[in-house]
């Protein structure tokens, strides 16, 4: 049954059926249309108030619970339901893994339409909280208010916030007290920055007016215990900048790298900014099987260090190297996978489009005394051509770990043309991975599949596929 309520429809006693894309759950309305509902768990029975109607679906929110799913668990975070970071925190971890594996299977079957082997079980994360090695927080002088605060007649006091963007609201920041994603001293550093700034009258960024001193805070940690802190300032106020940086370094002497950037651009991306070192060194070190990798402020590195190690072991296992193979590592980033597999390869060639990443890859290879890895920078679809292969040798194995958009069709065509014996495809988006597998199906058979959970409490999942050349 349904009734009109201020032009919004309320559906009563709707059973939540499945976990859908982007962390929302899925139910069916009485008219047969799909309803997307956040903050519920498959098995819940709820009343849903819709706030958006489209031709084939509704979007709504649960306004009353009739039954709670057996797959529910109590969220540990005080910010759950408002912060959009951990949308599955109310779902038991075993069920999170079930839905992640199911999503990969559905994508490979429905989009890829390729013959699949029996899936190997998804590899869960030993750490389900405090697993991230990188967090970014935003400052705002107009924090997000709760419904109770909006309805209150009391003076709300300081409106400054340091935390996360409210989903779909670019100018609203939720002030975070404790986040369960990064190990301490992450929470202590963030809270100290906010409290010191408030106590000393330092201004927080106003995204609408483009004003204020403090813009963003980035924290990076590593498995070696090293810590990087980078504060992004909007205004170039040397006295107040040094005031907060000096206080932070004195309060947290364990900081390995303290950096800052003055950025008055319209956006807060760091990649085209001039980052300055204030104290310590301009990188932290990550370690894996005795290999050390430098991570700078702009470096891409898998954000779950412990699970990255497991992902790379699976990748190396799928490659099945004997020591005689030439391996190409496409989209190599800072060369982590390339160096990780190098001990079991004759030669590894890494290719990446970001010059700074290749600079780091070469420096890491020198640090690790690896002599059988070579790294090259350039647009993959341009660099990865016949002359490049003639110069560096025909690959026996290709490892590819592209961005979310997957591989460019020209790269796929070149792989098909040179036809290495094996391709190990690591993906953070199984939908685009499935599309690429379909394009390779003529020459390659999928022989192994194993999803890896890098991001507990979220819907995100990595997937590793082994393709072997058809006989």
Buried (B, 14 or more C-beta within 10 A) or exposed (E): EBEEEEEBBBBBEBBBBEBBEEBBBBBBBEEEBBBBBBBBBBBBBBBBBBEEEEEEBBBBBBEEEEEBBEBBBEBBBEBBBBBBBBBBBBBBBEBBBBBBBBBBBEBBEEBBEBEBEEBBEBBBBEBBBBBBBBBBBBBBBBBBBEEEEEEEEEEEEEEBBBBBBBBEEEEBBBBBEBBBBBBEBBBEBBBBBBEBBEEEEBBBBBBEEEEBBBBBBBBBBBBEEBBBBBBBBBBEBEEBBEBBBEBBBEBBEEBBBBBBBBBEEEEBEBEEBEBEBBBBBBBBBBBBEEBBBBBBBBBBBBBBBBBBBBBBBBBBBBBBBEEEBBBBBBBBBBBBBBBBBBBBBBBBBBBBBBEBBBBBBBBBBEBBEBEBBBBBBBEBBEBBEEEBBEEBEEBBBBBBBBBEEBBBEBBBEBBBEEBBBBBBBBBBBBBBBBBBBBBBBEBBBBBBBBBBBBBBBBBBBBBBBBBBEEE
